[in-house]
Structure formats: structure tokens, C-alpha cells
């Protein structure tokens, strides 16, 4: 049930639906010079599934599209309910909803976090940028994000971690996020090899899995991807699981679903087809962005339509193409929750380092300021190349140690290329979340220290209880010239 606060007061129900969150999500790459004459899918797709790593927060950005998630069902593949605060850059997710490929925006109906490999580090070679977790070789690179630890050099053998990443054709995983954390359920994702149906064993990397006492969900054959879970660690590189699930990207999809996947090509392309994330992809009529030939092992993003048995691709983006076009890999939309210095302030739970931006001063970034940050993850922090300040009423331009007053009607931004800063009086739409404090009324309360007015907001799940202090809420809206977040949508968690 959904209603606005004003409608709840009068006893009326609202059936209004909000449009997707505007702005952000990366550049439109449909008109690239190296694209073929085949036109990519454009316009609104009523049913869309996007699977890949989270590239941005404040909305959730996956495969170049910025999805509004307030009101969506958030869960993980352990069937545990989540909130937006549980999502981090680099996590692998599957989003179902609607999308607009022209605006690069979408509205999520559901978001599922796919947990990575969880367990102890048994081998670590910082010089080679590799580690081994649950028998799986993990490769880290400059784009790998970290949580709970500064970086690879701060990890040691025996540390418990969860590795989110993209499986490669050789069975290794290129990590998109490594979390140092307490692990109570051990798990591993990998490709089945050396299957022995008599002894009921198979291998995942160097790990031997004994499934003789386990019910397997799906059909086991060599080459399929599985997720294996266990209550105990491996003993002498042998694991006795509590569950084995065969997984692929297109399971449970209905025909005519628009699908965008990111993964590594796991079988040599043949007769206009390849295998990606366990699914067959027809690339006989496709636009190639950032490359000319698709090879086994290439990490790509594929967009197309699932016809019930094959993904008919209309566009392929090679890994890094969109990031090179945009000039950044990750983005954040939200309020500064904690400001320590230009090299350390927090937006959506992510530490931001904006110290390289000339002309940006601490006085412009007090806690509560709404910012849009573009940059790339380096270790556990996002190294900013651009910061847009959205809710100030005064503006300056700093360049070569000089400054001047500018109009407040323009979009605000500071970057490390031209050191320009122009600030608008109000911000664009974004999403935020947190615990309610200083509650006076629906038109006057705070979240993360920011004043909120939600009197006209569409309410998701009002049956979960009244809005009050200590309620955890997720909000969609924009900040006005006075710095008040005017909510258009609110979900009580």
C-alpha cells in the first residue's frame, strides 16, 4: 500500500507512480565512432534486468544506468532483506524493473545482492596482486575497491574476507570489491570441473567439494557455475557443503525481457554466438563499442533481448570503454554525512578524497551539503576528479589562484581539469537513507542531520508503522535553496 502523508491525514489513498531518478549514470555511448550501423536499443524498456557490479550510489548505478530503488524489494541470495545502506560500490547485483536507455535511468522493482566468495585467505602475494580464498584465485587491480581494510597490503593470510568479482575464463576472479569481515557462512562461486558422479565430488579451483550429503539444485555438469555454501571451513582443501546451487544469468527470465550483463566470455565465439555468465548470446547483429573483435576471456557488457533461450545482443561494450568516455568509473549522489578534511569526507558510507581538486575549499563542504561526486575507487576511498555542490546560494570560480563571483543559476561543479566551481541554488533528484531524528511532523524532521519535508511524499509501506524518531527510512527527492530535502517518495523500513 502506498499513500502520501497528506492523503493519509485525509484518509485517501494515492496511486501515483514516480518517474525514474534523473541524471547521472554515465555517458550515452550509443553514437560511438566505432559502432556498427546496427542501432542499440533505445527508449523505455518495460521489463529490464541488469546484472553487474554497483558503480555508484545515491540511487544505484549498474551497467551505466542509474536506478531509483526506493520502494524496491532489496534482498540477497541468502534470502535476507536488505536496505540501501547494505549496498556498496563493487558488489554484484541483479536489478529487475524498467529502464530508459536514452536517459540512462531506471526504476527498480527488485534488487538482489549476489554474495561473493566468503572465507579465509589461504595464500596472498601482494607483489603479484593475487590471493586465494576458498580455493579460488583472486586477482586485484587498480579498480578493486576495499571495505573494512585500506587495501591489499593491509591484508594477511588468515583474514576473513568476502570477494565480489567477475569470473574469468581461466577460473580466476577479478575482484571488484574485497571486504574484510566476520564470516559465519562460508561460500564459494566457481566453475565446476572434474565432476565425479560416482563419488559425488567436483572441484572449484583447488577446492574439492563433496556433495554426497547435499541436495543439489539444478543439473551438475562440467563447466556450469555453482554457488556452494557451508557452515564450516574447508579441511585439507575439501569442503562439505550445506547447499549447492547451479546458477546462470538467465534463469527464471521471461521471454522479451531486456537484459544487460557484465561478465567474461567463457567459451570461444563460434557461428555468431558466445557464452557469457552461463548463457548463450547471439552477437550476429551487434554494435561494438570500444573494440572490433570479441574473444574468449574478454570482459564485456552485453545488452539485448532474451527470447526464452538465447540473448539476442544489440550492443557490446568492452570493459573500460564507458569509463574512458566519461573520465570516471564511480559516482556518488548524496549528502556529506561526515566531513574531516578535503581528503576524507563521507557520502553514502563511502570515504571521498577530493584533495586533488584545485580551488575546492573545506568551507564549501560542511556536513549536510548535497554533492555529486565523480571519480574512481582507489583502495577504500573514492578519489574524486569532480565534485558538484548543489545546495549553496553563493558561488565562486577558482583557477590559477584567482576567483570570481558567478551566477547561481548554473550547474555547480569543481574538477581537477579546469578548477571551475559554479554552484546552483538547489539540487537534482537523488536518494538518501538513514534514521529519523528531531521529528516534529512529516514536514519537519531530520535524516543524517539534514532537514526533511515529506508532507507530499508518496509513502511506501506505511503499514510498517508511523514515521517517528528512530524510524529507518529511504527517501527520494531533491534539496531546495534552503538546504531542506523535499521528499517525493519515502519508504519506511
C-alpha positions in Angstrom: 0.0 0.0 0.0 1.2 3.5 -0.9 0.0 6.9 0.2 1.2 10.4 0.8 1.3 11.9 4.2 -1.4 14.4 3.3 -3.5 11.6 1.9 -3.1 9.6 5.0 -4.3 12.5 7.0 -7.5 12.8 4.9 -7.9 9.1 4.6 -7.4 9.0 0.8 -5.0 6.6 -0.9 -2.7 7.7 -3.7 -1.9 5.5 -6.7 0.7 7.9 -8.1 3.8 6.5 -9.5 7.1 8.4 -9.7 9.4 8.6 -12.7 12.9 7.3 -12.6 15.6 9.3 -10.9 17.1 11.9 -13.3 20.7 12.5 -14.2 23.9 10.6 -13.7 24.7 7.0 -14.6 27.4 7.7 -17.2 27.6 9.0 -20.7 25.4 7.9 -23.6 27.7 5.8 -25.7 25.2 4.8 -28.4 26.8 7.0 -31.0 30.4 5.9 -30.7 32.5 6.3 -33.8 33.4 2.6 -33.8 29.8 1.4 -33.5 28.4 -0.6 -36.5 25.3 0.6 -38.3 23.1 -1.6 -36.1 21.2 0.8 -33.7 21.4 0.0 -30.0 18.1 -0.5 -28.1 16.8 2.9 -27.0 13.7 4.3 -25.2 11.9 2.8 -22.3 12.0 -1.0 -21.7 9.0 -2.1 -19.6 10.8 -5.2 -18.3 14.6 -5.0 -17.8 17.2 -7.0 -15.9 20.6 -5.6 -15.3 23.3 -7.7 -13.8 26.8 -6.4 -12.8 28.8 -4.5 -10.2 27.5 -1.5 -8.4 29.3 1.6 -9.9 27.5 4.3 -7.9 25.2 5.1 -5.0 22.5 7.7 -4.3 20.2 5.6 -6.5 22.1 2.5 -7.6 24.1 2.6 -10.8 24.7 -0.7 -12.6 26.0 -1.1 -16.2 25.7 2.6 -16.9 22.1 3.1 -15.8 21.0 4.9 -12.6 18.2 3.1 -10.9 15.8 4.5 -8.3 15.5 1.8 -5.6 13.2 3.5 -3.0 10.2 1.1 -2.7 12.0 -1.8 -4.4 12.4 -5.1 -2.7 16.1 -5.4 -1.6 17.4 -8.8 -0.7 20.4 -11.1 -1.0 20.8 -14.6 -2.3 20.7 -15.8 1.3 17.0 -14.6 1.3 17.9 -11.9 3.7 16.1 -8.5 3.5 18.5 -5.5 2.9 18.4 -1.7 2.9 20.2 0.6 0.6 22.9 1.1 3.3 23.9 -2.6 2.7 24.9 -1.9 -0.9 28.5 -0.8 -1.7 30.5 0.0 -4.8 31.8 -3.2 -6.3 29.1 -5.5 -5.1 27.5 -7.7 -7.7 23.7 -7.2 -8.0 20.8 -8.1 -10.2 18.2 -5.4 -10.7 14.8 -6.0 -12.2 12.5 -3.2 -13.2 12.1 -0.7 -16.0 14.8 1.3 -17.8 15.2 4.1 -20.3 18.4 3.6 -22.4 18.2 7.2 -23.8 18.1 8.8 -20.4 20.2 6.0 -18.8 17.7 5.9 -15.8 15.5 3.2 -14.4 13.1 2.3 -11.6 13.9 -0.9 -9.8 11.2 -3.4 -8.6 13.8 -5.6 -7.0 17.5 -5.6 -6.2 19.2 -8.9 -5.3 22.8 -8.9 -4.0 24.8 -11.9 -5.2 27.2 -12.7 -2.4 30.7 -13.5 -3.4 33.2 -16.0 -2.1 33.4 -15.8 1.7 36.2 -17.4 3.8 39.8 -17.2 4.9 42.7 -16.0 2.8 45.0 -19.0 2.4 47.6 -17.5 0.1 48.5 -13.9 -0.5 51.1 -12.5 -3.0 51.0 -8.7 -2.9 53.8 -8.5 -5.5 51.6 -10.4 -8.0 48.3 -8.8 -6.8 46.8 -12.2 -6.1 45.3 -14.0 -3.2 43.5 -17.3 -2.8 40.1 -17.6 -1.0 38.2 -20.9 -0.7 40.5 -22.4 -3.4 39.7 -19.6 -5.8 42.5 -17.5 -7.3 41.6 -13.8 -6.9 43.2 -11.1 -9.0 43.1 -7.5 -7.8 43.8 -4.4 -9.9 43.7 -0.6 -9.7 39.9 -0.6 -9.8 39.3 -3.1 -7.0 37.5 -1.4 -4.1 38.1 -2.4 -0.4 35.8 -2.2 2.6 37.0 -2.7 6.2 40.6 -2.6 5.1 42.7 0.0 3.4 43.9 -2.2 0.6 45.7 -5.4 -0.4 48.9 -4.6 1.5 46.8 -4.4 4.8 45.6 -8.0 4.4 47.4 -11.1 5.7 46.8 -14.8 5.3 44.1 -16.0 7.6 42.0 -12.8 7.3 38.3 -13.5 6.7 37.0 -11.7 3.6 34.2 -11.7 1.1 35.3 -11.3 -2.5 32.9 -9.8 -5.1 34.1 -10.0 -8.7 33.9 -11.2 -12.2 34.7 -14.8 -13.0 37.3 -15.2 -15.8 37.6 -17.8 -18.5 40.5 -19.5 -16.7 38.5 -19.9 -13.4 40.1 -17.0 -11.6 38.1 -14.0 -10.3 39.0 -10.3 -10.9 37.9 -8.6 -7.7 35.6 -5.6 -7.9 35.3 -5.4 -4.0 37.1 -7.1 -1.2 35.5 -6.8 2.2 37.3 -7.8 5.4 34.6 -9.0 7.7 33.4 -11.7 10.1 32.3 -14.7 8.2 29.7 -17.1 9.7 28.6 -18.8 6.5 31.3 -19.9 4.1 30.6 -19.8 0.4 32.3 -20.0 -2.9 31.2 -19.3 -6.5 33.1 -21.0 -9.3 33.0 -23.2 -12.4 32.6 -27.0 -12.0 35.4 -29.2 -13.2 36.5 -32.8 -12.6 32.9 -33.8 -11.8 32.6 -37.4 -10.5 29.0 -38.5 -10.2 30.1 -41.8 -8.6 32.0 -40.3 -5.7 29.7 -37.2 -5.8 32.6 -34.7 -5.9 33.8 -31.9 -8.1 36.4 -29.2 -7.9 36.2 -25.4 -7.8 39.7 -24.1 -8.4 41.8 -26.1 -6.0 38.9 -26.8 -3.7 37.4 -30.3 -3.7 33.6 -30.3 -3.0 32.0 -33.4 -1.6 28.2 -33.1 -2.2 27.4 -36.7 -1.2 25.2 -35.5 1.6 23.8 -32.4 -0.1 20.8 -31.9 -2.3 21.9 -30.1 -5.5 19.6 -27.5 -7.0 20.0 -27.8 -10.8 21.9 -30.1 -13.1 25.6 -30.5 -12.4 27.9 -30.8 -15.5 31.4 -29.7 -16.0 31.5 -26.0 -17.0 28.4 -24.8 -15.1 28.7 -22.1 -12.5 27.6 -23.0 -8.9 27.3 -21.3 -5.6 28.3 -23.6 -2.7 27.6 -22.8 0.9 28.9 -24.4 4.1 28.7 -23.9 7.8 32.3 -24.9 8.2 35.6 -24.1 6.6 37.4 -26.5 4.2 39.6 -29.1 5.8 42.7 -30.0 3.8 41.1 -28.3 0.8 38.0 -30.4 1.0 34.6 -28.8 1.6 31.3 -30.5 2.7 28.6 -28.1 1.7 25.1 -27.5 3.1 23.9 -26.4 -0.3 24.9 -26.4 -4.0 23.0 -24.3 -6.5 23.6 -24.2 -10.2 23.3 -20.6 -11.4 23.2 -18.7 -14.6 22.2 -15.2 -15.6 19.1 -16.0 -17.5 17.4 -18.5 -15.1 13.8 -17.6 -14.3 13.7 -14.9 -17.0 10.6 -14.5 -19.2 10.8 -14.0 -22.9 11.1 -10.5 -24.3 13.0 -9.3 -21.2 15.6 -6.6 -21.9 18.8 -7.9 -20.4 22.2 -6.3 -19.8 25.0 -8.4 -18.4 28.6 -7.8 -17.5 31.0 -10.7 -17.5 33.8 -12.6 -19.1 33.4 -14.6 -22.3 33.8 -18.2 -21.2 33.6 -20.0 -24.5 35.2 -19.2 -27.8 32.8 -17.3 -30.0 31.5 -19.6 -32.8 28.9 -19.1 -35.5 27.9 -15.7 -34.2 27.4 -16.9 -30.7 29.3 -16.9 -27.4 28.8 -17.9 -23.8 28.5 -15.2 -21.0 27.5 -15.8 -17.4 26.4 -19.3 -18.3 24.0 -18.1 -21.1 24.2 -18.3 -24.9 24.4 -14.9 -26.6 23.7 -14.2 -30.3 26.1 -11.5 -31.5 25.4 -11.8 -35.2 23.8 -8.3 -35.3 25.5 -6.1 -32.7 27.1 -2.7 -32.2 30.6 -3.0 -30.8 31.8 -0.2 -28.5 35.5 0.0 -27.7 36.7 -2.9 -29.7 36.4 -4.7 -33.0 36.5 -8.4 -32.2 35.1 -10.4 -29.3 37.5 -13.0 -27.9 37.4 -15.7 -25.2 38.2 -14.1 -21.9 37.1 -10.6 -22.9 35.2 -8.8 -20.1 32.2 -7.2 -21.8 28.8 -5.7 -21.2 26.1 -7.1 -23.4 22.7 -5.5 -24.0 19.9 -7.3 -25.8 16.6 -9.1 -25.5 16.1 -12.6 -24.0 13.8 -14.6 -26.3 13.4 -17.5 -23.9 16.5 -19.5 -24.9 19.1 -17.0 -26.3 20.1 -13.5 -25.5 19.9 -11.6 -28.9 22.5 -8.9 -28.4 22.2 -5.4 -29.9 25.2 -3.8 -28.2 28.5 -4.9 -26.7 30.7 -2.5 -24.6 34.2 -3.7 -24.0 35.5 -3.3 -20.4 36.6 0.2 -19.6 35.0 1.8 -22.7 32.3 3.8 -20.9 34.7 4.8 -18.1 37.2 6.1 -20.7 34.4 8.1 -22.4 33.1 9.6 -19.1 36.5 10.1 -17.5 35.5 8.4 -14.3 34.4 4.9 -13.0 32.3 5.6 -10.0 29.8 8.3 -8.8 28.0 9.3 -5.6 24.9 11.4 -5.1 24.0 12.4 -1.6 24.7 14.5 1.5 28.0 14.7 3.2 27.4 12.8 6.5 30.8 13.4 8.0 33.5 16.0 7.0 37.0 15.6 8.3 39.1 17.2 5.6 39.2 17.5 1.8 40.9 14.2 1.7 38.4 12.5 4.0 34.6 13.1 3.9 31.8 10.6 3.7 28.9 10.3 1.2 26.6 7.3 1.2 29.0 5.5 3.5 31.9 5.9 1.1 35.1 7.9 2.0 35.8 10.6 -0.6 39.2 12.1 -1.2 38.9 15.4 -3.1 42.3 16.8 -2.2 43.4 16.8 -5.8 40.8 19.3 -6.9 42.3 22.7 -7.1 40.1 25.5 -5.7 37.9 23.4 -3.6 37.8 24.5 0.0 36.6 22.9 3.2 34.3 25.8 3.8 32.2 24.7 0.8 31.6 21.2 2.2 30.1 21.2 5.7 28.2 18.1 6.8 24.7 18.1 5.2 25.9 19.6 1.9 24.4 17.8 -1.1 27.1 16.8 -3.6 27.6 14.8 -6.7 31.0 13.2 -6.8 32.6 11.6 -9.9 35.9 9.7 -9.7 37.3 6.2 -9.2 37.7 3.9 -6.2 41.3 3.6 -5.0 41.6 1.2 -2.1 38.8 2.0 0.4 38.2 5.7 -0.8 36.8 7.3 -3.9 39.4 9.5 -5.5 37.3 12.4 -6.8 38.0 14.1 -10.1 34.9 16.2 -9.9 32.7 17.5 -7.1 29.4 19.2 -7.8 27.9 21.2 -4.9 24.2 21.5 -5.3 22.6 23.4 -2.4 24.6 26.5 -1.8 23.4 30.0 -2.7 26.8 31.6 -3.3 29.3 30.6 -5.9 33.0 31.1 -6.8 35.3 30.1 -9.6 38.8 29.2 -8.6 41.5 29.0 -11.2 45.2 29.8 -11.1 44.8 31.2 -7.5 42.1 33.6 -8.6 38.3 33.6 -8.0 35.3 35.5 -9.2 31.6 35.6 -8.4 29.3 33.6 -10.8 25.6 33.3 -11.4 23.7 30.9 -9.1 21.5 29.6 -11.9 24.2 27.3 -13.4 25.1 23.8 -12.5 27.8 23.6 -9.9 30.9 21.7 -10.4 34.6 21.6 -9.4 37.0 19.4 -11.2 40.7 19.0 -11.4 40.9 19.9 -15.1 39.7 23.5 -15.1 39.4 24.0 -11.3 36.0 25.6 -12.0 33.2 25.8 -9.5 29.7 27.1 -10.2 27.0 26.3 -7.7 23.3 26.1 -8.2 20.7 27.0 -5.5 19.0 23.6 -5.5 20.0 20.1 -6.2 18.8 17.4 -8.6 16.9 14.3 -7.6 18.8 11.7 -5.5 18.2 9.1 -2.9 19.3 9.0 0.8 18.6 6.8 3.7 19.1 6.9 7.5 17.4 7.1 10.9 14.9 9.8 11.6 15.8 12.3 14.3 14.4 15.6 15.6 10.9 14.6 14.5 8.3 17.3 14.7 6.0 16.3 11.9 6.0 14.8 8.4 7.0 18.2 7.2 9.8 18.7 9.7 12.3 16.0 10.7 16.0 15.1 10.1 17.9 12.3 8.4 21.7 12.3 8.7 21.4 15.8 10.1 19.6 17.2 7.0 16.1 18.7 7.4 13.4 16.8 5.5 9.9 17.8 4.4 8.0 14.7 3.3 4.4 16.1 3.7 3.7 15.4 0.0 5.8 12.3 -0.4 4.4 9.1 -1.8 4.7 6.6 1.1 5.9 3.1 0.6 4.8 0.6 3.3 3.0 2.9 5.7 1.7 -0.3 7.4 5.2 -0.8 8.9 4.5 1.8 11.4 4.2 5.6 11.9 7.1 7.9 11.0 8.8 8.8 14.2 12.3 9.2 15.8 14.4 6.1 15.2 12.5 5.0 12.1 14.8 3.9 9.4 13.7 5.4 6.1 14.8 5.6 2.5 14.0 8.9 0.7 13.9 10.2 -2.9 13.7 13.9 -3.7 15.8 17.0 -4.0 17.2 19.7 -1.9 15.8 23.3 -2.1 17.6 26.6 -1.9 17.3 26.5 1.9 19.0 23.1 2.1 15.8 21.2 3.0 15.4 17.8 1.4 11.9 17.8 -0.2 10.9 14.2 -0.4 8.8 12.9 -3.3 9.0 9.3 -2.2 9.6 7.8 1.3 9.9 4.1 2.3 9.6 3.1 5.9 11.9 0.1 6.5 
